[in-house]
Amino acid sequence: MKKLVLFTLLLSGCLAWSQIEAPQPSPAAKVEQKVGLTDVTLNYSRPSMKGRVVFGNLVPYDVMWRTGANANSVVTFSDEVTIGGKTLKKGSYAVFTKPSAGSWSVYFYADTNNWGMPANWDDSKVAAMINVPVQKSSIPTETFTMEIGDVSNNGATLHIRWENTHVSVPFMVPTESKTLANINKVLAGPSSGDYYTAAVYYLEEGKDIAKAKEWMDKAISMSPSPQFWQYRQQSLIYAKAGLKKEAIEIAKKSLQMAEAAGNADYVKMNKDSLKEWGAK
């Protein structure tokens, strides 16, 4: 019995210990910045100097560095961007660096699932690399810092600061092409999807069924290859508008396409509606 009580006390002590929360030596940080129409996010950890000489000592020169602490420092772009004349696809990249006294090589690495440096570096995963000069500051940065600055409509700069060292990595975003595409889309008028969404909303909310029919007809006519679920909604609108004969013909088309696609749900829904509408 004494042993059981002792075991219980020890177990309780271990559980209590495992629930203790303490500050991390290199706390995690997250930076979010809109650049033009592009979302840029930084996730990284922030070690501090704590009286140490950093570059050339704690972080050796001419050796690849994880750029921070703990897991990879990761930058995520919601659009493709241009860095050092190289186009990066939208997505996430680990930021690795090779510091030297006068310049740094900054690498954007497609594999972000490493704790520190990859066990085996793969040059094919380097999406972009840029050499940037070192800028010296008379005021030291105690805690390692990454930030997005110099923000304009068409680009920004990834700043990396620690100790008396500061490097800047400029990048460009596709604001102009995205804005022009948006302008052209809006000025061209509603799309097939816009008309379809509006028509289905009117049907489901019991609004003007004639307007729903008009919009659905436009959606179908504008679509290069209407799908069975679109014809399904069109048949329901026609039936609601009192056009049963036309609704039956459209439902048969939807049924045939749903059978070809192997979609049992739409097959059943179309068959139920055809039976309800008295199809032969």
N, C-alpha and C positions, 0 to 999 in steps of 0.2 A: 504493500500500500504506500509506504514511504517513497519507494522508487517511482511509482506512478505519479505521486504528487510532485516529486522532483522533476520528472520528465515534463509534466504539464507546465510547471513554472518556467523551465528552460525553453519550451516551445513558445510560450507566451512572450518571453523575453525576445526570442528571435523574431517573432512576428512584429512586435513593437519596434524593434530595431530596423526591420525592413521598410517600415512606413515613415522613417525619418526623411525629411526633405531638407537638403542643404544647398547652398549656392554652388554652381558649377564654376570651375576655374576659368573656363572659356565659354561664357554663356552664348546661347544661340541668338541670332538676330535675323529679322526679315525686313526687307525694304521693297515697297511697291511704288512704281512710278509710271504714269501715263506719259508716253512720248509721242506726240502727234495723235495717231489713232492706235498706237501699239502699246500693249501692257508689258511692262518689264518688271520682273520680280527677282530679288536677290535673297538667297538663304545661305547663311554662313555663320561661323563661330568666331568669337572675339577674344583671343588671348591678350594679356597685358604685358608690358615691359617688366614691371616689378624689379626695377634696378638693373636689369640685364642689358648687355649690348646685343642688339638684335641682328642687324644685317652684317654679314661677314663673320658672325660668331654663332648665335642661336640659330639663325638662318644662314647657312654657308653661301658664299658666292659661287655662281656657275654650277649650281646643283638644282635639279628640279624640286620644286616646293609645292606642297598641297595648297598654299595660299590661305592661311588661317589655321584652324585647329579642328580636331575631331573629324566628322564626315566631310566630304567634298564641299567646297564652296560652289554653289550652283546658281547660274543665271538662267532665267526662262524668258523667252520672247514669244509673244502671241502671233507675230508675223515674221516672215523672213526679214533678216537685217543684213547690212553690209559692214564688215569689219576688215580693215586692212586690204580693201579691194576684193575680198572674198565674200560670197553670199552664203549666209547660214540659213538653213530652213528653220521654220518656226519650231520651237521645242526647248528642251533644257540641255544645258551644257555645264560640265565641271570646268572651273577656272583653275588652271595650273600655271605656274610661273617659274622662270629661271632668272633670279635676280643676279645682277652684277653691279659693280660700283657705279658705272656710268649709264647703264641701260638695263631694261628687263625684256625678256621674251615672254609674251603672254599667250597661253594656249587655251583654246575653247575645245573641250574634249567631249565627244558624243556619249561616252559611257559615264553616267553619274553615280553608279552603284559601287563606289569604292570607299573604303575608310582610309583616307589619306591617299597616297600614291597607288596607282594600279600595280598589282603584283608583276604584270607583264605589260609594259607600255606598247601600245599599238598605234603606229603612225597613221594607219588608215582611219582611225577614229578622231584624228585632229581635224576638226571642221574649219578652223581658222587659226592662224598664228600671226602676231604682230610684234614688232620690236618698237619699244617706246623709251624715250629718254627719262632719266631720273631727275626729279626736281627736289632740291634740298630746302628744308624749312628750318628757320631758327627756333621755332616753337615746336617742341616734340609732341607727337601724338601718342599718349600713353597706351591706349587700347586700340588694337588693330581695327581698322575701319574700311568698309567698302560702301560706296554710295553712288547714286546716279545724279549727275549735275550737268550744268551747261545745257539745260533742256530747251530745245527749240521745236518747231513743228516738224522738222525733218531729221532730227537726230539728237544725240546727247553724248555724255562722256561717263564711262565707268572709271571712278576714282578709287585708287587703292592707297591708303596712308597707314604708316606705322613708323614709330621712332621719328627720325628727321627726314624720312624718305616719302616721296609722293610720286606715283606714276599715273598717267591718264590714258585711257583707251577710248578713242572716239568711235562711235558707230552711227550708221544712218538707218532710218526707218522709211517704209514705203508710203508715207503720208500722201504725197501727191497722186500716185496711181490709185490708191484706195479712195481718196476724195473725188477724183474725176469719175471713177467707176460708180460711186454713190450718186453723184450728180446725174450722170447719164441714165442710171436706173430710175431715179425719181422722175426725171423729166420725160422719160419714155412712157411713163404711166404705170398703172398697176400691172403686176405680173399674173401669170396663170395661177400661181399659188395664192396670191392676194385675193383674187376673185373667188377661188375655191374656198378659202377660209371664211370669207364674208358670207358666201352662200350657205355653207354648213351652219354657221352661227345663226343666220336668219331662220333656217329650217328648225334647228333645235330650240330656239327661243320663241317660235311661233310668230315671227314677224312677217312682214310683207312677202308672201310666197311668190308673187310675180317678180319682185326684185331679186329674190333668191334664184329663181329660174333664169332670169337674165344673166346674173353673175355666173351661175354654174355653166350655162351655155358658152359664155366667153372663156371660162377656165378650160373647158374641154376643147374648144376650137383653138386656143392658144397653145395647148400642150402638144408637143411633137408625138408623144405616145401615151395617151391616157391609160391609166391603170384600172384594174377591176374595182378597187375601192372608190375611185372617183366616179365610175359609172354607177356604182351602188348608191352613192349619195345623190347623183343626178336622177336615178329612178325614183328615189323617195320624194324628191322635190316635185317631179312630174306627177306622181300619184297624189301628193298633197294639193297640187294645183288642179286636180280633177282630170288630168290627162292620162287615164289608165292605160289606154292602148299603147301610147308612146312609152309609158313607164314600163310596161311588160316587155317591149322590144329592147329597151335599154337594160333591164334586169337580166334578160336572156344573154345579152352580150357580156355582162358582168359575170354571170354564172359560168359561161363557157371559158372565160379567161381565168376565173378562180379555180376551176377544175384543172385547167392546164398548169396552173401554178401550184396545185396541190394544197390549196388553202381551204381546209374543211369548214372553218368558221364562216367564210363568205359564201361557200357553196350552200350551206344550210340556210343562212340568212336570205339569200336570193330565192332558194326553193320555197321557203316559208312565205315570202312576199308574193311570189308568182301564184302560189296557191290561194293566198288571201285576195289577190286581185282577179282571180278567176281565169288565169291563163290556160290555154288549151295545150 
